[in-house]
């Protein structure tokens, strides 16, 4: 399903269900009994990059509740990233197929039955005002139900059955807000995040590769694209994914790629199979054998991270690749923000640089509008970031200077 279908289902089906469950909760109370939870469910249905930002929360929950088992409810398409992070046992992951409404409904009923059998007693809903996730938190049977709540703000209605209601704060990084969700399990205040959670000082996991695996993947890459073999490789990700408004203009990517090629670098355009047409436009503009279309080339996220080891720089729109680069800490990364803000979504890696214009209308994609921008497609917040500025920053980072 595309994002418009998801929004429609969330609104026209989610609202009545949330109202119904709120009424049921008023009649049949299901509140915590003060016993620490033993089976904790984390609901994280959003994009794959959010899983990386949620890593500190998983670690904090393990510290707070060492005897508890952690379970995750997520979309099947995002499963691989969670497995790479290795934060919960693989058998503790419940997946939903959202490729169609029919499969989503089928998997939802199965997931609810599974959660009931597991005797989930705490559900942490990490979604920003999505209704489907709050419905799952209630139907899981959990007595502790943690989630973002609008309170007096104008966030989307999610029912009144969240009994550890956390105020969503658009001025705090999402990782910090996830930590507040973990802390809310033991909160007795309203809202449930009045106390500042302890800062997480751990590091993100680094996805390790045996030398032989990296050598084999690099060899395959050079066999497919021999023109890049003896050059430093710069990877670019020009797709906006499910939200095209997040994309730096394609003509800017073309100009950047052409300049780098003229300086002797190779350029690889990465993306999913559906991004091949966009990537090919860059290749055709550059008319240089060292500019190659890698969209759809990588077989998995792990394969993509292995290709990251071959690269000297990544230039990307806000999205998954910028967050995944933090799992490969030696890769310098340039990330474009505009419709969304680095204040909320900046990579946790220490070798990234964010371009952000901070126009009066930016950011326009928020939890309050279900990420539906009022922009008419003229995303000046990204168009005003000129290729010359990006090229200068790319030179700094390629030279090994700190991001």
C-alpha positions as CSV (number, residue, x, y, z in Angstrom):
1,X,0.0,0.0,0.0
2,X,1.2,3.5,-0.7
3,X,1.2,6.2,1.9
4,X,-2.2,7.7,0.8
5,X,-3.9,4.4,1.3
6,X,-2.3,4.0,4.7
7,X,-3.5,7.5,5.8
8,X,-7.0,6.7,4.6
9,X,-7.2,3.4,6.5
10,X,-5.8,5.0,9.6
11,X,-8.4,7.8,9.4
12,X,-11.6,6.2,8.3
13,X,-11.1,2.8,10.0
14,X,-8.7,3.8,12.8
15,X,-10.8,6.6,14.4
16,X,-14.0,4.5,14.9
17,X,-12.0,1.6,16.4
18,X,-10.1,4.0,18.7
19,X,-13.4,5.4,19.9
20,X,-14.9,2.0,20.4
21,X,-11.9,0.7,22.4
22,X,-11.9,3.9,24.5
23,X,-15.5,3.2,25.4
24,X,-14.7,-0.5,26.3
25,X,-11.8,0.7,28.4
26,X,-14.1,3.0,30.4
27,X,-16.4,0.1,31.2
28,X,-13.8,-2.7,31.6
29,X,-10.7,-1.2,33.2
30,X,-7.4,-2.8,32.4
31,X,-4.8,-0.9,34.5
32,X,-1.4,-1.8,35.8
33,X,-1.1,-3.6,39.1
34,X,2.3,-2.2,40.0
35,X,4.2,-5.4,39.2
36,X,7.2,-4.8,36.8
37,X,6.5,-6.1,33.3
38,X,7.8,-9.5,32.2
39,X,6.8,-9.4,28.6
40,X,7.3,-6.1,26.8
41,X,6.1,-5.4,23.3
42,X,7.7,-2.6,21.2
43,X,5.5,-1.5,18.3
44,X,7.7,0.1,15.6
45,X,5.9,0.1,12.2
46,X,7.5,3.1,10.6
47,X,10.5,3.4,8.2
48,X,13.6,1.3,8.6
49,X,15.7,4.3,9.6
50,X,13.7,4.7,12.8
51,X,14.8,1.3,14.0
52,X,18.4,2.6,14.1
53,X,17.3,5.7,16.1
54,X,15.4,3.4,18.5
55,X,18.5,1.3,19.4
56,X,19.3,3.2,22.6
57,X,15.7,2.6,23.8
58,X,16.1,-1.2,23.3
59,X,19.3,-1.1,25.3
60,X,17.7,1.0,28.1
61,X,14.8,-1.5,28.4
62,X,17.3,-4.3,28.8
63,X,19.0,-2.4,31.6
64,X,15.8,-1.5,33.3
65,X,14.1,-4.9,33.0
66,X,16.9,-7.6,32.8
67,X,14.4,-10.4,33.5
68,X,11.8,-9.3,31.0
69,X,11.5,-10.6,27.4
70,X,11.3,-8.1,24.6
71,X,9.1,-8.6,21.6
72,X,8.7,-6.4,18.5
73,X,5.7,-5.8,16.2
74,X,6.7,-4.4,12.9
75,X,6.2,-4.5,9.1
76,X,7.8,-7.5,7.5
77,X,9.6,-5.3,4.9
78,X,11.6,-3.7,7.8
79,X,12.6,-7.0,9.5
80,X,16.1,-7.2,8.2
81,X,17.3,-4.0,9.9
82,X,16.1,-5.2,13.2
83,X,17.9,-8.5,12.7
84,X,21.1,-6.6,11.9
85,X,20.8,-4.6,15.1
86,X,20.4,-7.8,17.1
87,X,18.5,-6.3,19.9
88,X,15.8,-9.0,20.4
89,X,15.8,-12.7,19.6
90,X,14.6,-13.4,16.1
91,X,11.8,-15.6,17.3
92,X,10.4,-12.7,19.3
93,X,9.6,-10.6,16.2
94,X,5.9,-10.4,15.0
95,X,5.6,-9.1,11.4
96,X,2.8,-7.6,9.4
97,X,2.6,-7.7,5.6
98,X,1.3,-4.3,4.5
99,X,1.6,-4.9,0.8
100,X,-2.2,-4.9,0.5
101,X,-5.2,-4.2,2.8
102,X,-6.2,-7.9,2.7
103,X,-2.8,-9.2,3.9
104,X,-2.6,-6.4,6.5
105,X,-6.0,-7.5,8.0
106,X,-5.1,-11.2,7.9
107,X,-1.7,-10.6,9.6
108,X,-3.2,-8.2,12.1
109,X,-5.6,-10.9,13.5
110,X,-2.8,-13.4,13.7
111,X,-0.6,-10.9,15.5
112,X,-3.3,-10.1,18.0
113,X,-3.7,-13.8,18.8
114,X,0.1,-14.2,19.1
115,X,0.3,-11.3,21.5
116,X,-2.5,-12.6,23.6
117,X,-0.8,-16.0,23.9
118,X,2.5,-14.3,24.9
119,X,0.7,-12.6,27.8
120,X,2.1,-9.2,26.9
121,X,1.9,-7.0,30.0
122,X,3.5,-3.8,28.6
123,X,3.2,-2.3,25.1
124,X,5.4,0.6,24.0
125,X,3.9,2.3,21.0
126,X,6.7,4.2,19.2
127,X,4.6,5.6,16.4
128,X,3.9,9.3,16.1
129,X,0.1,9.4,16.4
130,X,-0.6,6.5,14.0
131,X,-3.8,4.9,15.1
132,X,-3.2,1.4,14.0
133,X,-0.3,1.1,16.5
134,X,-2.3,2.4,19.4
135,X,-5.1,-0.2,18.6
136,X,-2.5,-3.0,18.6
137,X,-1.2,-1.8,22.0
138,X,-4.7,-2.1,23.5
139,X,-5.6,-5.4,21.8
140,X,-2.3,-6.9,22.9
141,X,-3.8,-7.2,26.4
142,X,-1.0,-5.2,27.9
143,X,-1.9,-3.4,31.2
144,X,0.9,-0.9,30.7
145,X,0.2,1.0,27.5
146,X,2.8,3.6,26.7
147,X,2.5,5.9,23.7
148,X,2.5,9.5,22.4
149,X,-0.7,11.4,23.3
150,X,-1.7,14.9,22.0
151,X,-3.1,16.0,25.5
152,X,-4.0,19.7,24.8
153,X,-2.0,19.8,21.5
154,X,-3.5,19.2,18.1
155,X,-2.1,15.8,17.4
156,X,-4.2,13.1,15.8
157,X,-6.8,11.4,17.9
158,X,-5.7,8.0,19.1
159,X,-8.2,7.1,21.7
160,X,-8.2,7.5,25.5
161,X,-6.8,4.1,26.6
162,X,-3.1,5.0,26.7
163,X,-2.4,4.9,30.4
164,X,1.2,6.0,30.2
165,X,0.6,9.0,28.0
166,X,3.8,10.7,26.8
167,X,3.7,14.2,25.3
168,X,5.3,14.3,21.8
169,X,7.9,17.0,21.7
170,X,8.8,18.2,18.2
171,X,11.9,20.0,19.6
172,X,13.7,16.9,20.9
173,X,15.5,14.3,18.9
174,X,13.5,11.2,18.3
175,X,16.0,9.0,20.1
176,X,15.5,11.1,23.3
177,X,11.8,10.7,22.9
178,X,12.1,6.9,22.5
179,X,14.1,6.9,25.8
180,X,11.2,8.9,27.4
181,X,8.8,6.1,26.3
182,X,10.9,3.5,28.1
183,X,11.1,5.7,31.2
184,X,7.3,6.2,31.2
185,X,6.7,2.6,32.2
186,X,7.5,3.6,35.8
187,X,6.0,7.1,35.7
188,X,3.1,8.3,37.8
189,X,2.9,11.8,36.4
190,X,0.7,13.4,33.8
191,X,2.0,13.6,31.2
192,X,4.3,10.6,31.8
193,X,7.6,12.2,30.6
194,X,8.1,15.0,33.2
195,X,11.4,13.5,34.3
196,X,14.5,13.7,32.1
197,X,15.7,10.2,31.2
198,X,19.3,9.4,31.8
199,X,21.3,10.0,28.7
200,X,22.3,6.9,26.8
201,X,26.1,6.7,26.5
202,X,26.5,3.5,24.6
203,X,27.5,3.3,21.0
204,X,25.5,2.0,18.0
205,X,26.4,-1.5,17.0
206,X,28.8,-1.8,14.0
207,X,27.7,-4.5,11.5
208,X,30.8,-6.6,11.2
209,X,31.9,-8.3,8.0
210,X,34.5,-11.0,7.7
211,X,37.3,-9.9,5.4
212,X,36.6,-12.7,2.9
213,X,32.9,-11.5,2.6
214,X,33.9,-7.9,1.9
215,X,36.5,-9.0,-0.6
216,X,33.9,-11.2,-2.4
217,X,31.3,-8.4,-2.5
218,X,33.9,-5.9,-3.8
219,X,35.0,-8.3,-6.4
220,X,31.4,-8.9,-7.6
221,X,30.9,-5.1,-7.7
222,X,34.0,-4.6,-9.9
223,X,33.0,-7.5,-12.2
224,X,29.6,-5.9,-12.8
225,X,31.0,-2.3,-13.1
226,X,34.7,-2.6,-14.1
227,X,34.9,1.2,-14.8
228,X,34.8,2.0,-11.1
229,X,37.5,-0.4,-10.0
230,X,40.5,2.0,-9.7
231,X,38.6,5.0,-8.5
232,X,37.4,6.3,-5.2
233,X,33.6,5.7,-5.0
234,X,31.0,8.3,-4.0
235,X,27.5,6.9,-3.5
236,X,24.4,9.1,-4.0
237,X,20.8,8.3,-3.1
238,X,18.5,10.7,-5.1
239,X,15.2,9.0,-4.3
240,X,12.7,10.4,-1.8
241,X,11.2,7.0,-1.2
242,X,7.6,7.1,-0.1
243,X,7.9,10.9,0.4
244,X,9.3,12.4,-2.8
245,X,9.2,15.9,-1.3
246,X,12.2,15.0,0.8
247,X,14.4,14.6,-2.3
248,X,17.1,17.2,-3.1
249,X,16.4,18.2,-6.8
250,X,17.6,15.6,-9.3
251,X,19.3,18.2,-11.4
252,X,21.4,19.1,-8.4
253,X,22.4,15.5,-7.9
254,X,23.3,15.4,-11.7
255,X,25.5,18.5,-11.4
256,X,27.2,17.1,-8.2
257,X,27.8,13.8,-9.8
258,X,29.3,15.4,-13.0
259,X,31.6,17.5,-11.0
260,X,32.9,14.5,-9.0
261,X,33.4,12.5,-12.1
262,X,35.4,15.3,-13.7
263,X,37.7,15.2,-10.6
264,X,38.3,11.5,-11.1
265,X,35.9,9.9,-8.7
266,X,33.4,7.2,-9.5
267,X,29.8,7.7,-8.7
268,X,27.3,5.0,-7.8
269,X,23.6,5.8,-7.7
270,X,21.9,3.6,-5.1
271,X,18.3,2.8,-4.4
272,X,15.6,0.2,-4.5
273,X,14.6,-1.6,-7.8
274,X,11.8,1.0,-8.2
275,X,14.4,3.8,-8.2
276,X,16.2,2.5,-11.3
277,X,14.5,5.1,-13.6
278,X,15.6,8.0,-11.4
279,X,19.1,6.6,-11.1
280,X,19.3,6.1,-14.9
281,X,18.5,9.8,-15.4
282,X,21.7,10.7,-13.5
283,X,23.7,8.2,-15.5
284,X,22.4,9.5,-18.8
285,X,23.1,13.1,-17.8
286,X,26.7,12.4,-16.8
287,X,27.6,10.3,-19.9
288,X,30.6,8.9,-18.1
289,X,31.4,5.2,-17.7
290,X,32.4,5.7,-14.1
291,X,28.8,6.7,-13.2
292,X,26.9,3.5,-12.6
293,X,23.3,2.6,-11.8
294,X,23.3,0.6,-8.5
295,X,19.6,1.0,-7.8
296,X,18.3,-2.5,-7.2
297,X,21.8,-4.0,-7.4
298,X,22.1,-4.7,-3.6
299,X,20.2,-7.7,-2.6
300,X,19.6,-6.7,1.1
301,X,20.5,-4.1,3.6
302,X,23.5,-6.1,4.7
303,X,24.7,-6.2,1.1
304,X,24.2,-2.4,0.9
305,X,26.3,-2.0,4.1
306,X,29.0,-4.1,2.6
307,X,29.0,-1.8,-0.5
308,X,29.3,1.1,1.9
309,X,32.7,-0.3,2.9
310,X,33.9,0.2,-0.6
311,X,32.7,3.9,-0.7
312,X,34.5,7.0,0.4
313,X,31.4,9.2,0.8
314,X,27.6,8.9,0.8
315,X,25.4,11.8,-0.3
316,X,21.7,11.1,0.5
317,X,18.3,12.4,1.1
318,X,16.7,12.0,4.5
319,X,15.8,8.4,4.8
320,X,17.1,4.9,5.4
321,X,20.6,5.1,3.8
322,X,21.6,8.0,6.0
323,X,20.7,6.1,9.1
324,X,22.2,2.9,7.9
325,X,25.6,4.6,7.4
326,X,25.8,5.0,11.2
327,X,26.2,1.3,11.3
328,X,29.3,1.7,9.1
329,X,31.1,4.5,11.1
330,X,34.0,5.0,8.7
331,X,31.7,6.2,5.9
332,X,31.4,10.0,5.8
333,X,27.8,11.0,5.0
334,X,26.0,14.1,3.8
335,X,22.3,14.2,4.5
336,X,19.7,16.6,3.2
337,X,16.9,17.8,5.4
338,X,14.1,20.3,4.6
339,X,10.6,19.0,4.9
340,X,11.8,17.2,8.0
341,X,14.4,18.5,10.5
342,X,17.7,17.1,11.8
343,X,16.7,18.3,15.2
344,X,14.4,15.2,15.2
345,X,16.0,12.8,12.8
346,X,19.8,13.5,12.6
347,X,21.9,10.4,12.3
348,X,23.4,9.0,15.4
349,X,26.7,8.5,13.6
350,X,29.5,10.9,14.4
351,X,30.7,11.3,10.8
352,X,27.7,12.9,9.2
353,X,26.8,16.4,8.1
354,X,23.3,17.7,7.6
355,X,22.3,20.4,5.1
356,X,19.2,22.2,6.4
357,X,17.9,25.6,5.2
358,X,15.4,26.2,8.1
359,X,13.0,28.2,6.0
360,X,9.9,29.7,7.7
361,X,7.8,26.9,6.4
362,X,10.3,24.1,7.3
363,X,9.8,21.5,8.6
364,X,6.4,20.9,7.1
365,X,6.2,17.1,7.6
366,X,5.2,16.5,11.2
367,X,3.4,14.1,13.4
368,X,0.6,16.6,13.6
369,X,-0.3,16.4,9.9
370,X,0.4,12.7,9.4
371,X,3.4,13.8,7.3
372,X,1.1,15.3,4.7
373,X,2.9,18.5,3.5
374,X,1.0,21.6,2.4
375,X,3.8,22.3,-0.1
376,X,2.8,22.4,-3.7
377,X,5.8,20.5,-4.7
378,X,8.1,23.5,-4.9
379,X,10.4,22.4,-2.0
380,X,12.5,25.5,-1.8
381,X,14.0,24.2,1.5
382,X,16.0,21.8,-0.6
383,X,16.2,23.6,-3.9
384,X,18.1,26.5,-2.2
385,X,20.9,24.1,-1.1
386,X,23.1,24.6,-4.2
387,X,25.4,21.9,-5.7
388,X,28.5,24.2,-5.2
389,X,28.0,24.2,-1.4
390,X,27.5,20.4,-1.3
391,X,30.6,19.9,-3.5
392,X,32.7,22.0,-1.2
393,X,31.6,20.0,1.8
394,X,32.2,16.8,-0.1
395,X,35.8,17.9,-0.7
396,X,36.2,18.4,3.0
397,X,34.9,15.1,4.0
398,X,36.7,13.2,1.2
399,X,39.9,14.8,2.5
400,X,39.3,13.3,5.8
401,X,38.2,16.4,7.7
402,X,35.7,16.0,10.5
403,X,32.0,16.2,9.6
